[in-house]
Amino acid sequence: MRQMLTPRQVNENANGLKKQLAKFISFENDQAALLNNADWLKHLRYISFLRDYGRHFSVNRMLASESCRLRLETETGLNFIEFNYVLLQAYDFLYLYRTESCVMQMGGSDQWGNIVAGVELIRRAERGVAHGITFPLITTSSGDKMGKTAHGAVWLDPELTSPYDYYQLWVNTADEDVIRFLSFFTFLPLAEIEVAGSLKGSDLNAAKTVLAFEATKLAHGDGAAKEALMASHSLFGMRTVDRHILPSSTIPRDISLSELDSIPTTVIDVVRLRAGVPAFELFDEVNLCASRGEARRLIQQGGAYVNDQRIQTFDSIVGHKELNKGEILLRAGKKRYHRIRVKNV
């Protein structure tokens, strides 16, 4: 049984829910309504309610429902308030059918019995037709319920789960869940998500970054999503997202991010850059490699990048043309970055 709350606590929770839901649906111009069932339930007369609506419910069927059966098998059992819950939820559906012309109720698959009870009550009391849709409770590929962590539930309220922690939940998604969660928790085109299904390695990790950014943007706004992205880059290293990966995403893709002061930076004279510097010398000079020999090996093995473009030969020249907004970004391997800036431009 859920913890008992005061009317004031219920109202505070309702206001919090509306604030959270407003990120996903619009309450403006009566496009959506958030109703409190206390407005009609608290005025019910118990005897009249049992006479008018309780007679439509079979105790045998109620006891046979999976939710009741499972609770009856536990040590705590099922108390009378919980047993009556199905009647009240069914009556909610009937009331909304009468007052709001509501003919559809949606919920998790664990609500199937309660929703069907409402559909049946509408048929019996009003000879009306109503419908129910349920969705499987979302689990990870390991079978765990979505939203559970070692520290407890993940909340939409930024005071309970920060946008950064929310972002980290998504960026740490298991490989097997990425495509499914992109289709569930973002509004990116399904055709793009389907293409992303063939991604592997670093590209699949980039798709996780997109998932984290888009999910955080929906829940907390674009600004909070960008802040979480920058913070993650600062702590764990840059994770670039090529433009061909989920191209409809608004995630920042330019890696010359001056906001990331944590990236080591070297300033060199523009005259030297115009003359051009061999890539292996530059990687050694900024300590991305311990020696020029190591830099040559890194380049030959395909692990060196300039502005996210792989260097093909160790003697490739890095010059003025590589400048992007006054910067050049070097990368060794997946996560080690160094930024080049110029003086005397």
ZICORBEL-V968653 format. One line per field, one symbol per residue. burial: I if it has 9 or more other C-alpha atoms within 8 Angstrom, else O. A space follows every 10 residues. Layout:
burial->???
This chain:
burial->OOOOOOOOOI OOOOOIOIOI OIIOOOIOOO OOOOOOOOOO OOOOOOOOII OOIIOOIOOO OIOOIOOIIO IIOOOOOIOO OOIOOIIIII IIIIOIIOOO OIOOIIIIIO IIIIIIIIIO IIIIOOOOOI OIOIOOOOII OOOOIOOIOO OOOIOOIIOO IIIIOIIIII IOIOOOIIIO IIIOOIOIOO OIIIOIOOOO OOIIIIIIII IIIIIIIIII IIOIIIIIII IIIIOOIIIO IOOOIIOOOO OOOOIIOOOI OOIOOIOIII OIIOOIIIII IIIIOIOIIO OIOIIIIIII OIIIIIIIOI IOOIOIOIII OIIOOOIIII IIOOIIIIII IIOOO
